[in-house]
Amino acid sequence: MACGSGSNTKMSSPNVSTMAVTAGTVDQQMSPVLFEVFGEIWNVQTRLGQGVSASVYRVSSGRASSAAVKEFQLDTQGGDYGYHKERSVLESIQGHKNIVTLYGVFTNHDPFGVATHCLLLELLDVSVSELLVRVSNQGHSMWLIQHCARDVLEALVFLHREGYVHADLKPRNVLWSADDECFKLIDFGLSFKEGHQDVKYIQTDGYRAPEAELQNSLARAGLEGSSGCTTAVDLWSLGIILLEMFSGIKLKETIKSQEWKDNSSAIVDQIFSSNALVYPAIPVYHLRDLIKSMLHNDPKLRSTAEAALINPFFSIPFAPHIEDLVLLPTPVLRLLNVIDDSHLNNEDEYEDIIEDMKEECQKYGTVVSLLIPKENPGKGQVFVEYGNAGDSKEAQRLLTGRTFDDERKTYRFGTT
Protein backbone atom coordinates (compact mmCIF):
# COMPACT_ATOMS: atom_id res chain seq x y z
CA MET A 1 0.00 0.00 0.00
CA ALA A 2 1.05 3.60 -0.45
CA CYS A 3 1.13 6.16 2.31
CA GLY A 4 -1.64 8.59 3.15
CA SER A 5 -1.43 12.31 3.58
CA GLY A 6 -2.06 12.22 7.32
CA SER A 7 -4.89 14.76 7.20
CA ASN A 8 -7.58 14.62 9.87
CA THR A 9 -10.19 16.33 7.68
CA LYS A 10 -13.64 14.81 8.14
CA MET A 11 -16.28 14.49 5.44
CA SER A 12 -20.03 14.17 5.98
CA SER A 13 -22.10 11.51 4.23
CA PRO A 14 -22.82 12.68 0.68
CA ASN A 15 -24.34 10.43 -1.92
CA VAL A 16 -21.76 9.42 -4.48
CA SER A 17 -22.03 7.32 -7.57
CA THR A 18 -19.77 4.80 -9.22
CA MET A 19 -19.42 6.02 -12.78
CA ALA A 20 -18.43 2.72 -14.36
CA VAL A 21 -17.59 -0.89 -13.57
CA THR A 22 -15.29 -3.48 -15.01
CA ALA A 23 -16.12 -7.14 -15.52
CA GLY A 24 -13.97 -10.16 -14.79
CA THR A 25 -12.03 -8.63 -11.89
CA VAL A 26 -10.65 -10.36 -8.83
CA ASP A 27 -12.95 -13.13 -7.51
CA GLN A 28 -15.11 -12.57 -10.59
CA GLN A 29 -16.76 -9.59 -8.91
CA MET A 30 -17.43 -6.23 -10.47
CA SER A 31 -15.26 -3.49 -9.02
CA PRO A 32 -15.83 0.26 -9.28
CA VAL A 33 -13.32 2.15 -11.38
CA LEU A 34 -13.94 5.46 -9.65
CA PHE A 35 -15.87 7.14 -6.85
CA GLU A 36 -17.21 10.68 -6.85
CA VAL A 37 -17.13 12.36 -3.43
CA PHE A 38 -18.23 16.00 -3.03
CA GLY A 39 -17.76 16.40 -6.76
CA GLU A 40 -14.16 15.18 -6.61
CA ILE A 41 -13.26 12.12 -8.67
CA TRP A 42 -11.28 9.37 -6.93
CA ASN A 43 -9.97 6.81 -9.41
CA VAL A 44 -9.68 3.21 -8.25
CA GLN A 45 -6.10 2.07 -8.87
CA THR A 46 -6.28 -1.45 -7.47
CA ARG A 47 -8.11 -3.67 -5.05
CA LEU A 48 -5.93 -4.08 -1.96
CA GLY A 49 -7.93 -6.80 -0.26
CA GLN A 50 -11.27 -8.45 0.15
CA GLY A 51 -13.00 -10.03 3.13
CA VAL A 52 -16.39 -11.50 3.78
CA SER A 53 -17.99 -8.15 4.53
CA ALA A 54 -15.88 -5.54 2.73
CA SER A 55 -13.44 -4.77 -0.07
CA VAL A 56 -10.59 -2.28 0.19
CA TYR A 57 -9.38 -0.20 -2.77
CA ARG A 58 -6.48 2.10 -3.35
CA VAL A 59 -7.82 5.33 -4.83
CA SER A 60 -6.29 8.55 -6.08
CA SER A 61 -7.68 12.01 -6.80
CA GLY A 62 -4.50 13.15 -8.51
CA ARG A 63 -0.78 12.81 -8.12
CA ALA A 64 -0.70 14.37 -4.67
CA SER A 65 -3.74 12.63 -3.14
CA SER A 66 -4.00 8.93 -2.35
CA ALA A 67 -6.30 7.14 0.05
CA ALA A 68 -8.05 3.84 0.69
CA VAL A 69 -11.77 3.16 0.34
CA LYS A 70 -13.29 0.36 2.41
CA GLU A 71 -16.59 -0.58 0.79
CA PHE A 72 -18.94 -2.67 2.93
CA GLN A 73 -21.32 -5.24 1.51
CA LEU A 74 -24.77 -5.78 2.99
CA ASP A 75 -24.80 -8.63 5.49
CA THR A 76 -26.90 -11.79 5.15
CA GLN A 77 -29.91 -10.03 6.64
CA GLY A 78 -29.48 -7.12 4.23
CA GLY A 79 -28.16 -4.86 6.97
CA ASP A 80 -25.02 -2.76 7.40
CA TYR A 81 -24.06 -3.51 11.00
CA GLY A 82 -20.37 -4.02 10.13
CA TYR A 83 -20.09 -0.57 8.58
CA HIS A 84 -21.80 1.23 11.46
CA LYS A 85 -19.72 -0.68 14.00
CA GLU A 86 -16.34 0.10 12.46
CA ARG A 87 -17.29 3.68 11.71
CA SER A 88 -18.41 4.20 15.32
CA VAL A 89 -15.17 2.79 16.75
CA LEU A 90 -12.92 4.75 14.37
CA GLU A 91 -14.71 8.04 15.02
CA SER A 92 -14.30 7.46 18.77
CA ILE A 93 -10.54 6.84 18.65
CA GLN A 94 -9.29 9.33 16.06
CA GLY A 95 -6.21 11.46 16.73
CA HIS A 96 -3.58 8.92 17.79
CA LYS A 97 -0.50 8.70 15.57
CA ASN A 98 -0.46 4.89 15.68
CA ILE A 99 -4.08 4.41 14.58
CA VAL A 100 -5.19 4.73 10.95
CA THR A 101 -6.86 8.05 10.13
CA LEU A 102 -10.50 8.13 9.03
CA TYR A 103 -10.91 10.93 6.49
CA GLY A 104 -14.65 10.59 6.00
CA VAL A 105 -17.65 8.41 5.15
CA PHE A 106 -19.93 8.25 2.14
CA THR A 107 -22.58 6.16 0.40
CA ASN A 108 -21.89 4.68 -3.02
CA HIS A 109 -24.54 3.81 -5.60
CA ASP A 110 -23.55 1.38 -8.34
CA PRO A 111 -25.11 1.43 -11.85
CA PHE A 112 -27.74 -1.10 -10.68
CA GLY A 113 -28.93 1.15 -7.87
CA VAL A 114 -27.37 -0.87 -5.05
CA ALA A 115 -26.17 1.38 -2.22
CA THR A 116 -23.07 0.51 -0.19
CA HIS A 117 -21.49 2.38 2.70
CA CYS A 118 -17.83 3.33 2.46
CA LEU A 119 -15.02 4.61 4.67
CA LEU A 120 -12.36 6.90 3.19
CA LEU A 121 -9.15 6.07 5.05
CA GLU A 122 -5.48 6.95 5.21
CA LEU A 123 -3.57 4.76 2.75
CA LEU A 124 -0.64 3.01 4.41
CA ASP A 125 2.33 1.03 3.18
CA VAL A 126 3.73 -2.42 3.88
CA SER A 127 2.13 -4.64 6.55
CA VAL A 128 4.02 -6.68 9.13
CA SER A 129 2.62 -9.74 7.33
CA GLU A 130 4.45 -8.67 4.15
CA LEU A 131 7.61 -7.94 6.12
CA LEU A 132 7.53 -11.50 7.51
CA VAL A 133 7.31 -12.91 3.99
CA ARG A 134 10.28 -10.82 2.84
CA VAL A 135 12.54 -12.22 5.57
CA SER A 136 11.30 -15.80 5.37
CA ASN A 137 12.95 -17.94 8.08
CA GLN A 138 15.14 -15.01 9.19
CA GLY A 139 14.28 -12.76 12.08
CA HIS A 140 13.95 -9.01 11.80
CA SER A 141 16.46 -6.63 13.34
CA MET A 142 16.12 -5.52 16.95
CA TRP A 143 15.50 -1.96 15.72
CA LEU A 144 12.52 -3.06 13.63
CA ILE A 145 11.08 -5.31 16.35
CA GLN A 146 11.45 -2.58 18.96
CA HIS A 147 9.95 0.05 16.65
CA CYS A 148 6.93 -2.12 15.89
CA ALA A 149 6.44 -3.23 19.51
CA ARG A 150 6.57 0.33 20.85
CA ASP A 151 4.22 1.72 18.20
CA VAL A 152 1.63 -1.02 18.70
CA LEU A 153 1.83 -0.81 22.49
CA GLU A 154 1.33 2.96 22.41
CA ALA A 155 -1.74 2.44 20.21
CA LEU A 156 -3.04 -0.21 22.62
CA VAL A 157 -2.48 2.01 25.66
CA PHE A 158 -4.65 4.67 24.02
CA LEU A 159 -7.24 2.18 22.78
CA HIS A 160 -7.54 0.41 26.13
CA ARG A 161 -7.81 3.69 28.04
CA GLU A 162 -10.74 4.55 25.80
CA GLY A 163 -12.28 1.25 26.90
CA TYR A 164 -11.88 -0.60 23.58
CA VAL A 165 -10.51 -4.05 22.77
CA HIS A 166 -9.11 -4.34 19.23
CA ALA A 167 -9.89 -8.09 19.16
CA ASP A 168 -8.20 -8.84 15.82
CA LEU A 169 -4.55 -7.90 16.21
CA LYS A 170 -2.43 -9.76 13.63
CA PRO A 171 0.46 -8.97 11.25
CA ARG A 172 -1.91 -8.01 8.43
CA ASN A 173 -3.53 -5.36 10.63
CA VAL A 174 -0.28 -3.59 11.57
CA LEU A 175 0.98 -1.37 8.73
CA TRP A 176 3.89 0.99 8.21
CA SER A 177 3.26 4.66 7.44
CA ALA A 178 6.11 6.03 5.34
CA ASP A 179 5.01 9.63 5.85
CA ASP A 180 4.81 9.36 9.63
CA GLU A 181 7.58 6.73 9.87
CA CYS A 182 5.68 4.57 12.33
CA PHE A 183 3.44 1.52 12.50
CA LYS A 184 -0.35 1.93 12.74
CA LEU A 185 -3.29 -0.31 13.61
CA ILE A 186 -6.11 -0.87 11.13
CA ASP A 187 -9.35 -2.91 10.90
CA PHE A 188 -11.57 -2.33 13.91
CA GLY A 189 -14.45 -4.46 12.64
CA LEU A 190 -14.30 -6.86 15.60
CA SER A 191 -13.51 -4.21 18.23
CA PHE A 192 -15.81 -3.74 21.19
CA LYS A 193 -16.11 -1.88 24.47
CA GLU A 194 -14.68 -3.94 27.31
CA GLY A 195 -17.55 -5.37 29.34
CA HIS A 196 -19.95 -4.96 26.42
CA GLN A 197 -18.74 -7.58 23.96
CA ASP A 198 -21.14 -7.74 21.03
CA VAL A 199 -19.07 -10.13 18.87
CA LYS A 200 -19.16 -13.87 19.56
CA TYR A 201 -16.19 -14.87 17.42
CA ILE A 202 -13.09 -12.74 17.86
CA GLN A 203 -9.44 -12.79 16.79
CA THR A 204 -7.78 -14.75 13.98
CA ASP A 205 -6.54 -18.31 14.22
CA GLY A 206 -2.88 -18.29 15.23
CA TYR A 207 -3.21 -15.03 17.20
CA ARG A 208 -6.20 -16.00 19.34
CA ALA A 209 -5.80 -15.91 23.12
CA PRO A 210 -6.77 -19.05 25.09
CA GLU A 211 -9.81 -17.38 26.66
CA ALA A 212 -11.03 -16.24 23.23
CA GLU A 213 -10.52 -19.78 21.90
CA LEU A 214 -12.69 -21.11 24.72
CA GLN A 215 -15.34 -18.46 24.16
CA ASN A 216 -15.46 -19.16 20.42
CA SER A 217 -15.81 -22.91 21.09
CA LEU A 218 -18.70 -22.31 23.49
CA ALA A 219 -20.39 -20.01 20.96
CA ARG A 220 -20.17 -22.68 18.25
CA ALA A 221 -21.83 -25.13 20.64
CA GLY A 222 -24.61 -22.64 21.32
CA LEU A 223 -23.41 -21.93 24.84
CA GLU A 224 -22.30 -18.70 26.51
CA GLY A 225 -19.21 -18.15 28.62
CA SER A 226 -19.31 -16.61 32.07
CA SER A 227 -17.87 -13.31 30.90
CA GLY A 228 -16.56 -11.54 27.82
CA CYS A 229 -12.93 -11.18 26.82
CA THR A 230 -10.81 -8.27 28.03
CA THR A 231 -8.02 -6.08 26.69
CA ALA A 232 -5.64 -8.91 27.64
CA VAL A 233 -6.48 -10.70 24.37
CA ASP A 234 -4.69 -7.91 22.46
CA LEU A 235 -1.49 -8.44 24.45
CA TRP A 236 -1.54 -12.17 23.65
CA SER A 237 -1.80 -11.41 19.94
CA LEU A 238 1.05 -8.90 20.08
CA GLY A 239 3.24 -11.43 21.91
CA ILE A 240 2.78 -13.90 19.05
CA ILE A 241 3.47 -11.20 16.44
CA LEU A 242 6.74 -10.21 18.12
CA LEU A 243 7.77 -13.86 18.46
CA GLU A 244 7.22 -14.33 14.73
CA MET A 245 9.20 -11.18 13.93
CA PHE A 246 12.09 -12.43 16.06
CA SER A 247 12.09 -15.96 14.61
CA GLY A 248 11.03 -15.13 11.05
CA ILE A 249 8.67 -18.13 11.22
CA LYS A 250 4.87 -18.30 11.15
CA LEU A 251 3.85 -20.02 14.37
CA LYS A 252 0.24 -20.98 13.72
CA GLU A 253 0.88 -24.74 13.74
CA THR A 254 3.23 -24.46 16.73
CA ILE A 255 0.58 -22.65 18.76
CA LYS A 256 -2.02 -25.29 17.89
CA SER A 257 0.27 -28.10 19.08
CA GLN A 258 -0.14 -29.97 22.37
CA GLU A 259 3.46 -29.08 23.28
CA TRP A 260 2.56 -25.39 23.22
CA LYS A 261 -0.54 -25.96 25.33
CA ASP A 262 1.50 -27.96 27.85
CA ASN A 263 4.46 -25.59 28.16
CA SER A 264 4.50 -22.55 25.89
CA SER A 265 7.27 -20.95 27.97
CA ALA A 266 9.67 -23.77 27.09
CA ILE A 267 8.94 -23.35 23.38
CA VAL A 268 9.59 -19.60 23.62
CA ASP A 269 12.92 -20.41 25.32
CA GLN A 270 13.76 -22.85 22.54
CA ILE A 271 13.01 -20.28 19.82
CA PHE A 272 15.21 -17.70 21.52
CA SER A 273 18.08 -20.11 22.15
CA SER A 274 18.14 -21.12 18.48
CA ASN A 275 18.55 -17.45 17.43
CA ALA A 276 20.74 -16.34 20.32
CA LEU A 277 23.97 -16.16 18.30
CA VAL A 278 22.44 -13.68 15.83
CA TYR A 279 21.56 -11.02 18.41
CA PRO A 280 23.30 -9.38 21.41
CA ALA A 281 22.56 -11.29 24.63
CA ILE A 282 21.06 -8.50 26.77
CA PRO A 283 18.43 -7.28 24.25
CA VAL A 284 17.50 -10.93 23.58
CA TYR A 285 16.96 -11.53 27.27
CA HIS A 286 14.74 -8.46 27.65
CA LEU A 287 12.73 -9.20 24.49
CA ARG A 288 12.15 -12.78 25.60
CA ASP A 289 10.97 -11.49 29.00
CA LEU A 290 8.66 -8.98 27.30
CA ILE A 291 7.09 -11.62 25.05
CA LYS A 292 6.65 -14.10 27.90
CA SER A 293 4.86 -11.43 29.93
CA MET A 294 2.24 -11.24 27.15
CA LEU A 295 1.75 -14.99 26.77
CA HIS A 296 0.47 -16.11 30.17
CA ASN A 297 -2.50 -18.46 29.70
CA ASP A 298 -4.25 -16.68 32.55
CA PRO A 299 -5.29 -13.24 31.24
CA LYS A 300 -5.11 -11.80 34.76
CA LEU A 301 -1.36 -12.56 34.84
CA ARG A 302 -0.71 -11.08 31.40
CA SER A 303 1.11 -7.76 31.12
CA THR A 304 -0.91 -4.66 30.33
CA ALA A 305 0.14 -2.40 27.47
CA GLU A 306 1.26 0.28 29.92
CA ALA A 307 3.39 -2.17 31.92
CA ALA A 308 4.92 -3.64 28.76
CA LEU A 309 6.13 -0.20 27.63
CA ILE A 310 8.39 0.14 30.68
CA ASN A 311 10.16 -3.17 29.99
CA PRO A 312 13.98 -2.62 29.82
CA PHE A 313 13.89 -3.72 26.17
CA PHE A 314 12.66 -0.24 25.24
CA SER A 315 15.54 1.52 27.02
CA ILE A 316 18.15 0.02 24.66
CA PRO A 317 19.01 2.24 21.66
CA PHE A 318 19.15 0.47 18.30
CA ALA A 319 20.07 1.82 14.86
CA PRO A 320 18.35 0.63 11.66
CA HIS A 321 20.27 -1.65 9.32
CA ILE A 322 20.42 -0.86 5.61
CA GLU A 323 18.06 -3.82 5.12
CA ASP A 324 15.50 -2.09 7.34
CA LEU A 325 15.63 1.06 5.22
CA VAL A 326 15.03 -1.03 2.12
CA LEU A 327 12.11 -2.92 3.69
CA LEU A 328 10.30 0.17 4.95
CA PRO A 329 9.34 2.86 2.43
CA THR A 330 10.64 6.29 3.40
CA PRO A 331 11.10 9.66 1.65
CA VAL A 332 14.71 8.60 0.92
CA LEU A 333 15.32 6.78 -2.36
CA ARG A 334 18.55 4.85 -2.96
CA LEU A 335 19.82 4.60 -6.55
CA LEU A 336 22.26 1.83 -7.41
CA ASN A 337 24.76 1.18 -10.21
CA VAL A 338 24.71 4.77 -11.43
CA ILE A 339 28.19 6.06 -10.55
CA ASP A 340 31.53 4.29 -10.98
CA ASP A 341 34.69 5.04 -8.98
CA SER A 342 36.38 7.00 -11.75
CA HIS A 343 33.77 9.76 -11.54
CA LEU A 344 34.02 9.99 -7.76
CA ASN A 345 37.70 10.87 -7.88
CA ASN A 346 37.31 13.77 -10.29
CA GLU A 347 35.88 16.76 -8.42
CA ASP A 348 34.55 18.52 -11.52
CA GLU A 349 32.82 15.38 -12.77
CA TYR A 350 31.48 14.68 -9.30
CA GLU A 351 29.80 18.11 -9.07
CA ASP A 352 28.40 17.73 -12.59
CA ILE A 353 26.92 14.34 -11.70
CA ILE A 354 25.22 15.77 -8.61
CA GLU A 355 23.62 18.50 -10.73
CA ASP A 356 22.54 15.97 -13.36
CA MET A 357 20.99 13.74 -10.70
CA LYS A 358 19.12 16.61 -9.06
CA GLU A 359 17.76 17.83 -12.37
CA GLU A 360 16.50 14.38 -13.33
CA CYS A 361 15.09 13.43 -9.92
CA GLN A 362 13.22 16.72 -9.54
CA LYS A 363 10.95 15.63 -12.39
CA TYR A 364 9.21 13.28 -9.96
CA GLY A 365 8.82 15.50 -6.88
CA THR A 366 10.50 18.02 -4.62
CA VAL A 367 14.10 16.98 -3.87
CA VAL A 368 15.08 18.04 -0.35
CA SER A 369 18.65 16.76 -0.54
CA LEU A 370 20.88 14.52 -2.63
CA LEU A 371 24.00 12.70 -1.44
CA ILE A 372 26.59 10.57 -3.26
CA PRO A 373 29.10 9.17 -0.72
CA LYS A 374 32.70 8.98 -1.88
CA GLU A 375 33.57 6.36 0.75
CA ASN A 376 31.88 3.32 2.20
CA PRO A 377 29.27 2.73 3.43
CA GLY A 378 27.24 3.66 0.38
CA LYS A 379 30.15 4.56 -1.87
CA GLY A 380 28.92 5.48 -5.35
CA GLN A 381 25.25 5.12 -4.46
CA VAL A 382 22.86 8.04 -4.85
CA PHE A 383 20.60 8.89 -1.90
CA VAL A 384 17.73 11.20 -2.85
CA GLU A 385 15.51 12.66 -0.12
CA TYR A 386 12.10 13.69 -1.44
CA GLY A 387 9.57 15.89 0.30
CA ASN A 388 7.36 12.88 1.02
CA ALA A 389 7.36 9.11 0.65
CA GLY A 390 4.76 9.24 -2.11
CA ASP A 391 7.13 11.11 -4.43
CA SER A 392 9.94 8.74 -3.44
CA LYS A 393 7.88 5.68 -4.38
CA GLU A 394 6.74 7.23 -7.65
CA ALA A 395 10.34 8.15 -8.53
CA GLN A 396 11.43 4.60 -7.73
CA ARG A 397 8.78 3.19 -10.06
CA LEU A 398 9.61 5.54 -12.95
CA LEU A 399 13.40 5.54 -12.61
CA THR A 400 14.04 1.79 -12.28
CA GLY A 401 15.83 0.53 -15.38
CA ARG A 402 15.61 3.93 -17.08
CA THR A 403 18.43 5.49 -19.07
CA PHE A 404 18.91 9.17 -19.78
CA ASP A 405 21.63 10.97 -21.69
CA ASP A 406 23.38 14.15 -20.64
CA GLU A 407 26.02 16.09 -22.56
CA ARG A 408 28.69 14.49 -20.39
CA LYS A 409 27.57 10.85 -19.98
CA THR A 410 24.77 8.28 -20.05
CA TYR A 411 23.08 7.25 -16.79
CA ARG A 412 21.21 4.02 -16.15
CA PHE A 413 19.20 3.71 -12.92
CA GLY A 414 18.74 0.75 -10.63
CA THR A 415 16.80 1.37 -7.41
CA THR A 416 15.83 -0.23 -4.14
N, C-alpha and C positions, 0 to 999 in steps of 0.2 A: 504494500500500500504506500501511497505517497503522503506526505505530511499535510496537515491542515494549517490554516492561517492563525489559529489561536484566538480568534475573536470570540467575544462573549455576547455578540449581538443576538437578540431574540427576535423571532418572527411570529406573527399570529397565525391563524389557521385559514389561509385563503384557499379557495378552490383552484386547483391547477389541472391541466389536462396533458395527457401524453399525446404528442402530436403524431407519432407513428410507432409501429412495432415491426419486429423482424421475426421471421419464422425460422424454425430449426435451430434454435439456440440451445444453450446448455440444458440438459435434462428434458429436451424437447418442449420446453416452455417458451412462451412468447415474452420477450423482454422489451421494456420501453427503450427507445433510443434517445429520448430527451424528456425533461420535465420543464414546465413553465411555472415559476414561482414569482409572484408579484411582478409579472411582466418580464422577468429575466429568464433567459433560456439557459438551462443546465443540461449539457450534452452528456449522455451516458457513455463512458469510455470502456468500461468492462464490468462484468459481474464479479465481485470479490468473494462471494460466498452465498450459500443457500442452506437454510435449515427447514424444519418442518413448518414453522410459522412465518418466516420472513426471508427475504432476499436482500443482499447488500450490494450496492453498486458504487463504483467510483464515478463521480460526475465532475464536470468542469464548466465554468461560466466564462472561460477565457484563460489566457496564459497565466494570469496571476491568481486565479481563484480555483481551488480544488476542494472537494468535500466528499462525504459519503452519504448516500441515501439508503436508509433501512426501510424497506417497503413490507408492511405486514399483510399477510393473507387472512381472510376471514376464517375463524376456527370452525370446527365441525358443527357447531350449533348456529353458524352464521354470525357469530359475534366478533368483537374486536377487543377482548379482555387483555390479550398479550400486549397490544399497542398501548392501551390506557395504563397498564401496569408499569411498563418500562418508561413511558413518558413521565408518569407520576414520580417514580424513583429518581430519574435523571434531573427533573426540575427541582427536586428537593435537595440534591447534593451538588449542584453546580458551584464552580468557583475554586475547586482544588486542582492544583497543577498536575496531580497524578491520576486524575479522572477525566475521561474523554469529555469534550465540550459539546453540549447540545446547542446548535445554532438556531433551530426552529422546528416547527411542525407544520404539516400541510396535508391536504387530502388530494389524492390523484384519481382522475377519471380516465379509464382506458377507452378506446374507440367503441367498445361494446357497452359502455355505460356502467361498468363495474367500478365502484369506488373503493379505494384502499387508502389506509392511513400511513403516513410516512414521517420519519424523523430525518432531519438534515443535521449531520454530525461532522465533527472534526475528522479529517482523513489522516490516518496515522501510517506508520511505515511497517517495518518487519516485526513479526510476532516472535515471542520466545519459542513457540513451536517450530517456526522456520529456522531460528538460530540453532535449535537442537539438531535439526536435519543437516545443517551445514557443517556441524562438527561431529558427525556421526561417530560414536564410540570414543570420542575424545572430550574431556571436560572443558568447560569454559574457563577463562582466566579469573583469578580472584577479584580483579577490578570489576569485571562484568557481573559476576555473581553478587558482589557487594552492592553494586549500583542497582541492580534489579531488586534485590532483597530490601534495600532501604526505601526505594521508591514505592514498592508494593506495600510495605509495612506502613509508610506514612499515609498512603491512601486508605488502608484498613483502619488506622487510628481514627482518621476523620469519619469514615463510613460508620464505624462502630459507635463513635460518640454521638452520631446522629441517630443511632438506634437501629441501623440496617445491617443485615447479613447479606453478603454478596451471593453466596450459595452456589456459585458455579466458577470458582477460581481454577484456571487451568492454563497451560502455556499459550493456547490459542487466544485467550482473553487478556493477555498482557502484551501490549504493543509499544514499540519504541516511537517516540516523537522526535524527528530530526530537528525541527525548529526549536523545541524546548529542551532538547537533549536530555530526555528522561523517559522512563517507562510509565505507561498509563493503563488503567483498568477500563475494559469495555464490557458490554453485554450484561445488563442488569435485569434480564427477563425472568430470572428465578429469584431475584432478591425479595426480601420481605423484612418487615419490622420485627425485631426480636420480641418473642412473646405473642406474636400475632401471625404465625406462619400460615399462609394461605396456599402453599404449594406442597403437594404430597411427595412428589419425587424431586429431589434436589441433587445437585452436583453430578459430575461426569465420572463414569467408571474409570478407575485408576487414580482419581483424585478425591474420592468420596471417603469421608470420615466414618469410622466404625458406627457411631450413633446414627448417622444418616443412612448407612447401609441397613441397619436394623429397622429404622423407620420405613424405608422404602419397601423392605420385605414384608413388614406388617401391612402396609398399604395395599400391596399386591394381593395379600390374603384377605383383604376386606376388613382388617382390624386397625385400631388406632393405638399409637403409643401413648405413654403416660404424659409426655410433654414434647414440645417442639424442639428443634435444634437451635443452637445458640451461635454466637459469633465464633466460637471455638472451631467450628467446621472450616472456616476460612483459613485458620492457622494450620490445620492439618494439610489442606490442599497446598498451601505455600511451602510447607516442609517437604512435600513430595517434589514440587517444582524445583526447589533448590537442590535436592538430592540428585535429580536428573541433570541439572545444569553442571553439577560437580562431576558426575560420573560420565556424562555424555550418552547415557543409556536410558531408553524408555523402560519404566519399571512396572508397567501395568500387570504383567504376568507374575512378577516377583511379589507384588502386593497381594495378589489373589492366592498365593501359595500358602500351604499350611505352615511352612517354616516361618513366614512373616507373621502369621497370626500367633504362633507360639512364642516367638522372640524377635520382634522387629528390631530391637536395639542391637542384637548381635549381627544382624544383616547390615545395619547401618555401619557398624564397626568394620565389618568385612569390606564394604565398599570403600570406606576411607583408607583402610590399610592397603588396599590394592593400588590406590592412587597416591599414596603418601610420598613417594619419591619425586613426584612431579611438582609438588607444592612445598613451600616453607612450612616447617612443623607447627609453629605457633598459630598462624592463621587457620591451618587445617584443624587444629584442636578446637579453636573457638567456633569455627563454622560447624563442625560436628556437634558441638554442645548446643549451638543455636537450633540446628535441625532437630536434634533429639527432643529439645524442649517443646517443639511443635507437634511431635508425633506420639505423645502419650495416648494410650487407648481411652483413658478416662478424660473426658473433656474438661473436668474440673481441675485436673493437674496440668493441662496444657498451658503454655505461655500465652499471655495476651499480646496484642500487637505493640502496645506501649512498653511492656516489659522486654519484648524481643529487641526493640530498638536500642536498648541500653546494654545489650550484649557486647563484650569486649571486641568482638569481630568488627564492629563498626568504628572502633577507635584506631584501627590500623590503616595507614595511608597506602593506597595502591595506585600505580600509574597504568594507563591503558597500553596494551601491546599494539603493534602495528596491525595485527590480525583483528583486534577489536575495532579499530578505526575503519577497516575494510568491511567488517560485518554490519556496522551500524551507520546508516546514512547520516551525513553531517553536511554543513555548508562547504566543507573543504573537499575538493576533488584532487585526486592524485593521478597524474599523467605519466605513463611509462614509455620507455623505448623511444623517446623523442630526441634526447640530447646525448651525444657521445663525448668522451673525455677530451677530444681534441678541441672542441668548442669551449669547454670549461676553462681551459688554460690560456685562452686568448681573451683579454679583457674587453677589447672592442667587440669581438664576436659575441661574447657573453651578454653585453649590454644590448646588442641588437636583437639577440634571441629573446631576451626578456620583453622588449618592446613588441616583437612579433607575436609572442604568446599572449600578451595583454590585449593586443588589438584583436586577435582571433577569438579569444575567450569572452571578450566583452560583447560579442554578438549574441550570447546566450543568457546574459544577465549582468547585473552590476558586480564587477570584480573589486573586492575590498583590498585584497593583497595577492601578490604572486611571488613565490620563492622557488629558486632552483639551487639546492645545496651543492657546494663544490667539493664537500667531503662527506664521508659516511657518518651517520646513517642517512640514506636518501640521496646519495650522490647521483647527480644527473637526472633525478626525477623532478617533475614540475608539480608544485602544490599550489592550487588555485583556490582562494577563499572567496566564495560568492556571498551576496547579501543574505541569501536564505538557502535552505536545503533543496527547495523546489527547483531553483535555477541550477544548482549543482547537479541534481539528478538529470535534468533536461540536457545540460551540457554533456554529461557523461554519455547519454543515449546518442546524441548527435555527433559527438566527436570520435567515438570508438571506431577505429579502423579507417578514419578519414585522412585524406592527404590534402595539404594545401601548399601552394608554391608562393614563395616570396622572392624578391630580387636576389637575395643572398643564398637561399637554400630551399630544399623541399622538406616539409615536416610530415611525418606520419604518426598518428596518435594511437596509443593503446591506453586504456584506462582501467581503474579498479573502482 
